[in-house]
Amino acid sequence: QVHLVESGGGLVQPGGSLKLSCTASGSIRSLYSMGWYRQAPDKQRELVATITTGDTVNYAESVKGRFTISTGNAKNTVHLQMNSLKPEDTAVYYCKVTDIGYYPSKVTWGQGTQVTVSS
């Protein structure tokens, strides 16, 4: 079983910055991608950013130019640097990893971390 530990959420004023981190551990076989999704109240969960082990990145249009996704040297940690935060970025942010060393591929979600952007 793959375990995810998220950190870095909190309360920040509009225009501020936060950095989220997520570390995968446990029965990791072959991580293919790691990423962040978010869910605001009364809305569906949506993609924020993803990165593959080949460093291919994908961003939601709403965060391009403001958020940066990256991985640590060990490739089992993913970071999301969030700058110029807006109230509409308020949501629970979830880490998601895909391990293709299992058949079928194993998708694991983190427990979520709250990000609140408010003055």
Helices and strands as residue ranges (DSSP letters): E 2-7, E 10-12, E 18-26, E 31-39, E 46-52, E 57-59, G 61-63, E 67-71, E 77-82, G 87-89, E 91-99, E 106-109, E 113-117
